[in-house]
Amino acid sequence: LFAIFAFATCGGYSGGLRLSVDCANKSESDLSIDIAFAYPFRLHQVNFDAPTCEGKRREKLSLIGDFSSSAEFFVTIAVFAFLYSLAATVVYIFFQNKYRENNRGPLIDFIVTVVFSFLWLVSSSAWAKGLSDVKVATDPDEVLLLMSACKQQSNKCLPVRSPVMSSLNTSVVFGYLNFILWAGNIWFVFKETGWHSSGQRHAQDTMEKQSSGYNQGGYNQDSYGPAGGYNQQGSYGQVDEYGQSQSYGQSGPTSFANQI
């Protein structure tokens, strides 16, 4: 869904601006000069006619710049990301056993996810810069500077309508959201790979070896040796020089007379 929003808001864009040139001779004026442009933003191919305010002669002008590379790159990544997401969803639901067979599916999925995360970051950054240049090239005040009539102070050149760029701004936002989404998904795909499983097994084996070595060192929770017996009630016994056993509890040793 995020990929659809990304390429739809960029690839489906069309906009325009309107200018007004009021010549000193009113009959030569043109108060409604419409200039339309759209994706992929090859602005140097967008032509329009403008009055020269020198009789009926008009001049043919064009916008400046070609920003198709960054826009098409962004849309291409979005389309391929959508297709891969759709295919992966089908595999997850209907071919789960094939996906996990020989660990090949998770490894491929992990590598593709990392690649798409990188491509989303690069394409979104490139398109953000391209959009900034598109805004400058289609700024009505900048376009008016291209007209020879506007260089004469006797003529009045005014912008009537500026292009609406809200959908293009949204496309950049969705581009970075896709990067965050795919980059965050790297961890979840990594958990499906054999690399994560082998790491867990290695950590478990290490803990088991440490535990077995600790037990083999002679530690026992029930006794400390043959000379004295320790019990869980908190007492221990010893044999004195008269052959009598002497018991010590939590309240201290019992008297020798009591044991006689």
C-alpha positions in Angstrom: 0.0 0.0 0.0 2.8 2.4 0.8 4.5 1.7 -2.5 1.2 2.3 -4.4 0.8 5.7 -2.7 4.4 6.6 -3.5 4.2 5.9 -7.3 0.6 7.1 -7.7 1.2 10.5 -6.1 4.3 11.1 -8.3 3.6 9.2 -11.5 0.0 10.5 -11.8 0.8 14.2 -11.3 -0.2 16.9 -13.8 -0.2 20.6 -13.0 0.1 24.0 -14.4 0.6 27.7 -13.9 -1.0 30.9 -15.4 0.7 34.2 -16.2 -0.4 37.6 -17.2 1.4 40.0 -19.5 -0.2 43.5 -19.7 1.5 45.5 -22.4 1.5 49.3 -22.7 -0.5 48.8 -25.8 -3.5 46.9 -24.4 -4.3 45.2 -27.7 -1.1 43.3 -27.5 -1.6 42.1 -24.0 -2.3 38.5 -23.0 -3.7 38.1 -19.5 -4.1 34.4 -19.5 -1.0 32.4 -20.4 -1.5 28.8 -19.3 1.5 26.5 -19.0 0.8 22.8 -18.2 3.4 20.2 -17.3 3.3 16.7 -15.9 5.3 13.6 -15.0 8.1 12.8 -15.9 8.9 16.5 -15.7 10.9 17.0 -18.9 10.3 20.7 -18.6 12.5 21.7 -21.5 9.9 20.1 -23.7 7.1 22.2 -22.3 6.5 25.0 -24.8 4.3 28.1 -24.6 3.7 31.3 -26.5 4.1 34.8 -24.9 3.5 38.3 -26.3 6.5 40.5 -27.0 4.4 43.7 -26.7 6.0 44.7 -30.1 3.0 44.5 -32.4 1.3 41.2 -32.9 4.5 39.2 -32.8 4.7 36.5 -30.2 7.7 34.5 -29.0 7.9 30.7 -28.4 9.4 29.8 -25.1 10.0 26.7 -23.0 10.5 25.9 -19.4 14.0 25.1 -18.2 15.3 21.7 -16.9 14.9 18.0 -17.3 14.1 16.2 -14.0 12.8 12.9 -15.5 15.7 10.8 -14.2 15.0 11.2 -10.5 11.3 11.0 -11.0 11.3 7.9 -13.1 13.9 6.3 -10.8 11.6 6.9 -7.8 8.5 5.6 -9.6 10.4 2.5 -10.9 11.6 1.5 -7.4 8.0 2.0 -6.1 6.5 -0.2 -8.8 9.1 -3.0 -8.3 8.7 -2.8 -4.5 4.9 -3.2 -5.0 5.3 -6.2 -7.2 7.8 -7.9 -4.9 5.6 -7.3 -1.9 2.7 -8.8 -3.7 4.7 -11.8 -4.8 6.1 -12.3 -1.3 2.7 -12.1 0.3 1.5 -14.9 -2.0 4.6 -17.0 -1.1 4.1 -16.4 2.7 0.5 -17.6 2.6 0.4 -20.4 0.0 4.0 -21.7 -0.2 5.3 -21.5 3.3 6.9 -24.9 3.1 8.8 -24.1 -0.1 9.8 -20.8 1.4 11.6 -22.5 4.4 13.0 -25.4 2.3 16.9 -25.4 2.5 16.7 -21.9 4.1 17.0 -20.5 0.5 13.8 -18.5 0.6 14.5 -16.5 3.8 18.0 -15.8 2.6 16.8 -14.4 -0.7 14.1 -12.5 1.1 16.6 -11.0 3.4 19.0 -9.9 0.7 16.1 -8.4 -1.4 14.8 -6.5 1.6 18.2 -5.0 2.3 18.6 -3.9 -1.3 15.1 -2.3 -1.5 15.8 -0.5 1.8 18.9 1.1 0.3 17.1 1.9 -3.0 14.2 3.5 -1.2 16.6 5.8 0.6 18.5 6.7 -2.6 15.5 7.2 -4.8 13.6 9.2 -2.2 16.6 11.5 -1.6 17.1 11.9 -5.4 13.5 12.7 -6.0 13.4 15.2 -3.0 16.2 17.1 -4.7 14.5 16.8 -8.1 11.2 18.1 -6.7 13.0 21.1 -5.2 14.4 21.9 -8.7 11.0 21.4 -10.3 9.5 23.9 -7.9 12.1 26.5 -8.8 11.7 25.9 -12.6 7.9 26.2 -12.4 7.9 29.2 -10.1 5.8 31.9 -12.0 8.2 34.6 -11.0 11.1 32.6 -12.6 9.1 31.9 -15.7 8.3 35.6 -16.2 12.0 36.3 -16.4 12.1 34.3 -19.6 9.8 36.7 -21.4 11.3 39.6 -23.3 8.2 41.7 -22.7 8.7 41.5 -18.9 12.1 43.1 -19.2 10.5 46.4 -20.2 9.3 48.5 -17.3 6.3 49.8 -19.3 4.8 46.3 -19.3 3.3 44.6 -16.3 3.9 40.9 -15.8 2.1 39.2 -13.0 1.6 35.6 -11.8 -2.0 34.5 -11.8 -1.9 31.0 -10.5 1.0 28.9 -9.1 1.2 25.1 -9.6 -0.1 22.9 -6.7 2.7 20.6 -5.5 0.9 19.0 -2.5 0.7 15.5 -4.1 4.4 15.6 -5.1 5.3 16.6 -1.5 3.3 13.6 -0.4 5.2 11.3 -2.7 8.5 12.3 -1.0 7.0 11.6 2.4 5.8 8.2 1.3 9.2 7.5 -0.2 10.9 8.0 3.2 8.1 6.1 5.0 8.8 3.1 2.6 12.5 3.3 3.5 11.6 3.1 7.3 9.2 0.3 6.6 11.6 -1.8 4.6 14.6 -1.1 6.9 12.5 -2.1 10.0 11.5 -5.3 8.2 15.1 -6.4 7.8 15.2 -7.6 11.4 12.0 -9.7 11.0 13.3 -11.3 7.8 16.7 -11.9 9.4 15.0 -13.9 12.2 13.7 -16.3 9.5 17.1 -17.1 8.2 19.5 -19.8 9.3 22.0 -17.2 10.4 19.8 -16.2 13.3 19.0 -19.8 14.2 22.7 -20.8 14.1 23.5 -17.8 16.3 20.9 -18.9 18.9 22.2 -22.5 18.9 25.8 -21.3 19.4 24.7 -19.2 22.4 22.7 -22.1 23.8 25.7 -24.5 23.4 28.0 -22.1 25.1 25.7 -21.7 28.1 25.3 -25.5 28.4 29.1 -26.0 28.4 29.6 -23.4 31.1 26.8 -25.0 33.2 28.3 -28.5 32.8 31.8 -27.3 33.7 30.5 -25.5 36.8 28.8 -28.7 38.0 31.9 -30.8 37.4 33.9 -28.5 39.6 32.6 -30.3 42.8 29.9 -28.0 43.9 26.9 -29.7 45.4 24.0 -27.9 47.1 23.4 -30.8 49.6 26.9 -31.4 51.0 30.3 -29.9 51.4 32.4 -33.0 52.2 32.6 -36.2 54.2 33.8 -34.6 57.4 30.6 -32.8 58.1 27.0 -33.2 57.0 25.0 -30.2 56.0 21.3 -30.3 55.8 18.7 -27.9 54.6 17.3 -27.3 58.1 20.5 -25.2 58.9 22.4 -27.7 61.1 25.5 -29.9 60.8 27.2 -32.6 62.9 30.7 -33.6 64.0 32.2 -36.4 66.0 34.1 -35.3 69.1 37.1 -37.0 70.8 34.9 -39.2 73.0 33.2 -40.7 70.0 30.0 -38.8 70.6 28.3 -36.8 67.9 27.9 -33.1 68.5 25.0 -31.3 66.7 24.9 -27.6 65.9 21.8 -25.9 64.9 20.7 -22.4 64.1 20.6 -21.5 67.8 24.2 -22.7 68.5 25.9 -26.0 69.6 24.1 -28.2 72.1 25.9 -28.9 75.4 28.1 -32.0 75.8 26.2 -33.0 78.9 22.9 -33.2 77.1 24.4 -35.5 74.5 25.8 -37.8 77.3 
